[in-house]
Amino acid sequence: MEIRGRKTLVTGAASGIGRATAVAMAERGARLFITDINGPGLEETRRRIEETGGEVCLARALDISDYEAVKGLAEEVHSRFGPLDILANVAGVALFSQVEDTTHEQWERVVNVNLWGPYHTIECFVPEMVRAGRGGHIVNVSSAAGVIGLPWHMVYAGTKHALVGTSEVLRFDLRKHGIGVSVILPGAVNTGIIDTVEINADPRACERGRDLFRRHADPPEKVAGLIIRSIEKNRFKVFTSPDVWMLYLLKRVFPPGYVLAMRFMTWCLDRFLTRGGHATKA
Ligand SMILES: NC(=O)c1ccc[n+]([C@@H]2O[C@H](COP(=O)([O-])OP(=O)(O)OC[C@H]3O[C@@H](n4cnc5c(N)ncnc54)[C@H](O)[C@@H]3O)[C@@H](O)[C@H]2O)c1
């Protein structure tokens, strides 16, 4: 679908992929509604959009896991501006942990933000899009961990797999309403999440791991470009890096090879994260 003039909500817009997506959408003429729990970061995104002549209809700091807050935002958007055309669920948090080290608070936080967050926006915004009968598009940012059993991602992968499942059903359910659905499956992206990710492991390994991740990560602008293309071309599953796509393909076409690859990856990460970041040294 054409992006120009479309009313577009982007969650997680204060940083990383969400900010890059909001800025890129505004550059293409979308009318932006942006939200994030980080108020100052959100204002910075608004400033960047407006500086280049883009339009921010509304910027609202809220916790996406708080249903009443999202419902309040939806009521305000619908009464002042009418139904959305595009909904982009980007906000998320990450956690690297083994099951025996994961606290209940961590289980809850990851599920509340990564799963209840997009469920809240889908519940509060999509029915109005359907009733409006004007079509539209939904983008759900999942992860490589949404299609692959990445080691140390137990809770995170659960939420991201669930988002892929929900996206797949919505893709077919909403087709009759002219609403497209894309699910984005990024590999490593150089964003704020590298600093905020909780890692229940050796602190020296965490620092080395963050550096390593950063060096191999794509810029968020690349992912934003792919998100825009997924809306314009109505693409469903969108991989942002060839390594993830190849692992996914291996899982589909040669499961025994995938099992070996994942066992090896798990062995490497176990050693890396429990030995101060020296995966290959004894
Ligand atoms: N960076 C990566 O390598 C990577 C890889 C795969 C998937 N992803 C996914 O991409 C999405 C965007 O992450 P990013 O990499 O841009 O990280 P980021 O930390 O730069 O951005 C995430 C944003 O979500 C916001 N957020 C966190 N909790 C929130 C809450 N309770 N309510 C509202 N907003 C909240 C943060 O304030 C932040 O601005 C996430 O869903 C993440 O899981 C990222």
The ligand as an ORCA input file, in Angstrom:
! r2SCAN-3c Opt
* xyz 0 1
  N      18.204     -5.073     18.074
  C      18.147     -6.342     17.722
  O      19.194     -6.986     17.506
  C      16.822     -7.017     17.530
  C      16.816     -8.279     16.934
  C      15.599     -8.938     16.756
  C      14.426     -8.318     17.161
  N      14.456     -7.079     17.738
  C      13.183     -6.500     18.157
  O      13.082     -5.196     17.615
  C      12.204     -4.427     18.423
  C      12.812     -3.055     18.643
  O      13.962     -3.193     19.451
  P      15.294     -2.337     19.198
  O      16.344     -3.291     18.815
  O      15.006     -1.178     18.356
  O      15.618     -1.914     20.717
  P      15.542     -0.500     21.456
  O      15.815     -0.806     22.871
  O      16.429      0.458     20.765
  O      14.027     -0.068     21.241
  C      12.983     -0.677     21.953
  C      12.050      0.417     22.433
  O      10.965     -0.217     23.138
  C      10.678      0.617     24.242
  N       9.998     -0.100     25.321
  C      10.525     -1.028     26.159
  N       9.624     -1.392     27.071
  C       8.498     -0.685     26.811
  C       7.223     -0.610     27.417
  N       6.922     -1.342     28.507
  N       6.299      0.216     26.886
  C       6.596      0.978     25.801
  N       7.795      0.971     25.201
  C       8.729      0.136     25.697
  C      12.028      1.122     24.709
  O      11.928      2.280     25.530
  C      12.744      1.372     23.384
  O      12.589      2.712     22.957
  C      11.973     -5.232     19.696
  O      10.696     -5.819     19.650
  C      13.054     -6.295     19.647
  O      12.662     -7.464     20.306
  C      15.633     -6.415     17.923
*
